[in-house]
Amino acid sequence: MQALAEKGPCIIMGRGANRILNFRDDVLNIFIYADASLRQKRIIEEYGVKEAQAEKILQETDRRRASYLRTYTGQVFGKAENYHLCIDSGVIGIENAVKLIAATYQTLL
């Protein structure tokens, strides 16, 4: 991850990048979240699964993410203080979240 960041601008999703690259001043740490019901709806639409299965997928995914982050970084999943910017994509939408991230990144260059 550090070698990738050394090569130039990149996007690293998850994997505790906010902690692993915290020594760098050219990193923007973002947490994108949404209400569970909206996330579940997106799982159903994107993957074509039934509601009960989507709920299980959502719970298992969140459990794995929380466990990974706690194990490898000591952080609590979803805590705002671990990030520079937190975005509720359920409220502002995915496209607007992308625009917000791009605009924020541009101000840091």
Secondary structure, 3 states (H helix, E strand, C coil): CHHHHHHCCCCCCCCCHHHHCCCCCCCCCEEEECCHHHHHHHHHHHHCCCHHHHHHHHHHHHHHHHHHHHHHHCCCCCCHHHCCEEEEHHHHCHHHHHHHHHHHHHHHC
